[in-house]
Amino acid sequence: MLTTLIALLALAAPPAESYNQGNACYGRNDYAGAAAAYEQALQAGPNADAFYNLGNARFKAGSIGLAIASYRRAQWLRPRDRDIAANLAFARSYRVDKTLALPGPFAVFLDQAFHLLSPREASLSAALCFLLVALLMALYIVTRRAPWLYAAIPFALIFIIAAITAMVWHGERAARPAVVTVPEVSALSGPGPDYKEILLAHDGGECAVRDARGEWLLVQFPGGAGGWVRKDAVTMVF
């Protein structure tokens, strides 16, 4: 009853008040009330702090999948935040379905290198560096002075890194990532309850949505396995 009342009050509260109300509920161990308040605060727009705190509230309430989805949204906005990365990894460690194949050191290095900037930072940096390189190259062509050419080199390198980073983020979003947010769900061979079960996925399992038919989604899990699951069994990350 108290949680319902808090949720109703949050509907009429402005974002800052909802966010603070979420913090107050969290401090009282009312994690359901905190989640409702943070979600209301997010109605005003994406916010890394609100997503992060929502992930904490979801995790404390035992919803591993919803916590992972919230942490990933927070990481999209603030990829260099160590607390977000640590809590995301911690939530993933609580999943029933473990990832058997771990990426190698070089793959981890590349992943970190091309996630230093957020999508917005990468796009802005790429655009700015492109303009600077174009300006410096124009000055070199007009004056034929080598210093203009040398000055363009670091900006060209930054442009390449930022452009690749922006493409990586775009590719991740275009893959339509989702998270299983029910205790367990059967992935079937077709879009309907009468089809054969292929595998059993559990809360927190991360996948990519490949197709949709009515109330069913075709999802693919890491390693290539997948099947059709109920739409209400997963939550889209973006």
URQUI-V161375 format. One record per backbone hydrogen bond with DSSP energy under -1.0 kcal/mol. NH is the residue of the N-H (numbers start at 0). CO is the residue of the C=O. If there is no record, write none. Layout:
{{NH	CO} {NH	CO}}
This chain:
{{4	0} {5	1} {6	2} {7	3} {8	4} {9	5} {10	6} {17	13} {18	14} {19	15} {20	16} {21	17} {22	18} {23	19} {24	20} {25	21} {26	22} {27	23} {28	25} {29	24} {30	28} {33	29} {34	30} {35	31} {36	32} {37	33} {38	34} {39	35} {40	36} {41	37} {42	39} {43	40} {44	41} {50	46} {51	47} {52	48} {53	49} {54	50} {55	51} {56	52} {57	53} {58	54} {59	55} {60	56} {61	58} {62	57} {63	61} {66	62} {67	63} {68	64} {69	65} {70	66} {71	67} {72	68} {73	69} {74	70} {75	71} {76	72} {77	73} {80	77} {84	80} {85	81} {86	82} {87	83} {88	84} {89	85} {90	86} {91	87} {92	88} {93	90} {94	91} {107	103} {108	104} {109	105} {110	106} {111	107} {112	108} {113	109} {114	111} {121	117} {122	118} {123	119} {124	120} {125	121} {126	122} {127	123} {128	124} {129	125} {130	126} {131	127} {132	128} {133	129} {134	130} {135	131} {136	132} {137	133} {138	134} {139	135} {140	136} {141	137} {142	138} {143	139} {147	144} {149	145} {150	146} {151	147} {155	151} {156	152} {157	153} {158	154} {159	155} {160	156} {161	157} {162	158} {163	159} {164	160} {165	161} {166	162} {167	163} {168	164} {169	165} {170	166} {171	167} {172	168} {173	169} {174	170} {175	172} {177	206} {178	234} {179	204} {180	232} {184	200} {186	198} {187	227} {188	195} {191	189} {194	191} {197	186} {198	186} {200	184} {202	182} {203	179} {204	201} {206	177} {207	219} {208	175} {209	217} {210	217} {212	215} {215	212} {216	228} {217	210} {218	226} {219	207} {220	224} {223	220} {226	218} {227	187} {228	216} {230	214} {232	229} {233	230} {234	178} {236	176}}
